[in-house]
Amino acid sequence: MALKLYDLVNIAEEIENATIYVENYTNDEVDGKEIHRVEITVENTDTEEVSDPLILEEESKQALDRQVKFTLGAYFKKIDVVNKLY
């Protein structure tokens, strides 16, 4: 599922003790274009249940890095984020 910020916000708001994971970076070529992707999941740390992955993709690694930082930046300051990309 392609990531929309409100999807991530809705999932995270439903969980009292959430942790967001950024992982599984891939770099593929589709129709002659590079596509850089990461998966973002939300874990309920009380029950250890993990949401289905949300996919964030961009045409360059730099753009993907900026999008990850923007997506997780302001809204999620009170939620633990585990970024396994850096």
C-alpha positions as CSV (number, residue, x, y, z in Angstrom):
1,M,0.0,0.0,0.0
2,A,1.4,3.4,-1.0
3,L,2.0,5.6,2.0
4,K,-0.2,8.6,2.6
5,L,0.7,10.6,5.7
6,Y,-2.9,10.5,7.0
7,D,-2.7,6.6,6.8
8,L,0.3,6.6,9.1
9,V,-1.2,9.2,11.4
10,N,-4.4,7.2,11.7
11,I,-2.6,3.9,12.5
12,A,-0.3,5.5,15.0
13,E,-3.1,7.4,16.8
14,E,-5.0,4.2,17.3
15,I,-2.1,2.7,19.3
16,E,-1.3,4.0,22.8
17,N,2.3,2.8,22.9
18,A,3.4,2.8,19.2
19,T,6.8,2.5,17.7
20,I,7.3,3.3,14.0
21,Y,9.9,1.3,12.1
22,V,11.5,2.4,8.8
23,E,13.1,-0.6,7.1
24,N,13.5,-2.8,4.0
25,Y,15.1,-0.2,1.6
26,T,15.0,-1.4,-2.0
27,N,16.2,0.2,-5.2
28,D,14.5,-1.1,-8.4
29,E,14.3,0.0,-12.0
30,V,10.8,0.2,-13.4
31,D,10.2,1.3,-17.0
32,G,13.7,2.8,-17.2
33,K,13.3,4.8,-14.0
34,E,14.9,4.2,-10.6
35,I,12.5,3.7,-7.8
36,H,13.7,3.8,-4.2
37,R,11.4,2.4,-1.6
38,V,11.2,1.8,2.2
39,E,8.6,0.1,4.3
40,I,7.1,1.9,7.3
41,T,5.3,-0.2,9.9
42,V,3.8,0.6,13.3
43,E,4.2,-1.7,16.2
44,N,2.0,-1.8,19.3
45,T,4.7,-2.3,21.9
46,D,2.2,-3.6,24.4
47,T,0.9,-6.5,22.3
48,E,3.8,-6.7,19.8
49,E,1.4,-6.5,16.9
50,V,2.7,-4.9,13.7
51,S,0.7,-3.1,11.1
52,D,0.9,-4.0,7.4
53,P,3.8,-2.2,5.8
54,L,3.1,1.2,4.2
55,I,5.4,1.9,1.2
56,L,7.1,5.2,0.7
57,E,8.8,5.6,-2.7
58,E,10.7,8.3,-4.6
59,E,12.9,8.5,-7.7
60,S,16.2,9.2,-5.9
61,K,17.7,8.1,-2.6
62,Q,18.1,11.8,-1.6
63,A,14.4,12.5,-2.3
64,L,13.5,9.4,-0.3
65,D,15.6,10.5,2.6
66,R,14.0,13.9,2.6
67,Q,10.5,12.4,2.4
68,V,11.2,10.0,5.3
69,K,12.5,12.8,7.5
70,F,9.5,15.0,6.5
71,T,7.0,12.2,7.1
72,L,8.3,11.4,10.5
73,G,9.5,14.8,11.5
74,A,6.9,17.1,13.1
75,Y,3.9,14.9,13.9
76,F,5.7,11.9,15.4
77,K,7.9,13.6,17.9
78,K,6.2,11.9,20.8
79,I,6.4,8.4,19.2
80,D,9.5,6.2,19.2
81,V,10.9,5.9,15.7
82,V,13.4,3.1,14.7
83,N,15.0,4.1,11.4
84,K,17.0,1.1,10.2
85,L,18.2,3.0,7.1
86,Y,20.9,5.0,8.7
